[in-house]
Amino acid sequence: MTALISFHNNTLGRLEMTSGWLTPTLARVVFAATLLVYYWNSATTKLGSGILGFLFPSDGAYVQIFPKAMEAVSYDSSQLGFSYWVIAVAGTWAEFLLPALILVGLLSRLAALGMIGFVWVQTIVDVTGHGAALGSFFTAAPNVLDQRTLWTFVLLVIVINGAGPLSVDRALHVK
């Protein structure tokens, strides 16, 4: 048993020395591999037409973000007020900018914190507006709650540890 414990401590203990750079770097790689394109594709569905599409969200943006409000106005986004426009534009920009900041490692802690907020607002909209079942922990089948918790965990690694050595933050000496 002593030999096993010694082997464990010597072999796996070396991983602990790499956690300062390996964990945040892997968290950013996992985010890029699993969520970056998901959010960018989602954001492109919200852009309006033309060169100023980033200022004038598509009707689809309003349907995705405000499903019940759009239903109430017969899917005519022109009937929604200014605050709806501000939220739709901010949400669209956030879907582009926050993942991009995490990807390059610029202001990564703040970007990851913003993404955590975004993920849970998205979850609330999915459940209350689109009728998705939230689910619960410790069940046999994965569900929305499980999925979003894992996303949050990856982002929390970045909030806690920063972006790692291969980042703009490190080049700029941002903590």
N, C-alpha and C positions, 0 to 999 in steps of 0.2 A: 504494500500500500504506500509506503514511503517513497518508493521508486516512482510510482504513478503520480503522486503529488509533486515530486521533484520535477518530473517530466512536464507536467501541466504548468507549473510555475515558471520553469525555464523557457519552455516553448511559447506558450500563450502569453506569458508575462511580457515578452518582447513586443507584442501587439500594443500593449499599453503605452509604450514609448512612441508609437506612431499615431496615437489618437489625436494629438494636437493638430496634425495636418491631414491625416487620413479620413477621419470622421466627417469634418465639414466638406472636404473635397468630394467624398463619396455621396454625401447628402445632396450637393449641387448636381452631381452627375445623375443621380437617381431622379431628382426633380426634372432635369432636362430630358431624360430618357422617357419619363412617364407622363409629365404634366405640361411641359413647355408647349408642345405642338397642340395639345388638347385646348389649352387656353388661347393660343394664337388663332387656331381655327374658329373657336367660339367667337373671338373678337371680330374676325373678318365677316362673320354673318351679321354683325351689328352695324357695320359701316354702311352709310348711305351711298348713293351714286355720285360720281364725279370727283373732282379733285378736292372738294371740301366735304367729302363723305365722312371724314372724321369729326366734323362739327354738326352734321345732320344725320343722326342715326336712322337706320332703316326701320320700317314698321316691325320687322322681325325682332329688333332690339327691344322695342317696347313690349312685344308679346312675351319675350323671354324673361324680361325683368319685372314687368307688371302685368301678368296674365289676367288677373281679375279686373283690373282697371281697363285694360284694352277690351275685354269682353263687354264691360259696362258701356263703352262708347262705340260699340259695334266695329271694333278694330280700326278705328279712324284716329291715328295718333295725333292729328292736328287738334283734336278736342281735349287733349291732355294739357295741363298747365306747364309753366316754365320750370317748376321744380322737377317734374318728370324728365324734361329735357336735360337738365343739369345732371341728374342721377344717371341717365342713360349714357351721356357723354363721358362722365367720370368713370362709370363702370367699364365702358369700352376701352378707354385709355388705360385703366388699371389692368385690364386683361392683356394689353400689349406691353406696357411699361414694367410692371412688377416682375413678370417672368424674365424679361430682358435684363433687368438689373440683377436678378439672381444668377442668370446665365453668365454674365461677365463678372459678377462679384463686385458690383458697385453699390454701396449703401445696402449691402446684403441683409444685415440684421433688420433694418427698417422695412426693406422690401419683403422679407419673409414674414415679418409681423403683419404687414399689409395684406399679404396673400392669405394668412391665417384668417384674418377678418373677412376677406373676400370669400374664402371657402365656406365659412359658416353662414354668411349672408346668402350665398348661393344655395346652401343646404336648406335654409329657412324658406327661401322662395320655391325651391323644388318641392318641399313638403306641403307648404301652405297654399302655394299658387298653382302648382302643376300636379298635385296629388300623389307625389312619390311617397312610398312607405319608408319611414325613417328606420325602422327596425330597432333592434336592441343588441346589447353586448351578450356574449356567451351563448350564442345560438349556433345551430348546426350549419346554417347557410350564411354566407357573407351578405351584408346589406349596406345601405347607404351610410349608416352610422359607422360601421366598421371601415368602410372605404375612406370616408372623410377624416376619421381619426388617424388612419395611417398617413394620409396626406399631411395632416397637421403635425404628426410626429416628425416627419422628414423636415418640414419647415422649422419646427422647434429646434432641431439640431443646428440649423443655420442661425437662428436667433441666439442660441446659447453660445455656440462656438465661433460664429463669424463665417467668413467665406473660405478660409483656408489660404494656403500660400499662392495658389494659381488664381489670383484675383486682382482686380483693380484696387480693391480696398487695401490689399497688402502693399501694392505699389505706392499708394498714396498714404500709407501708414494710418489707415482708418481702423480703429479698434472695434 
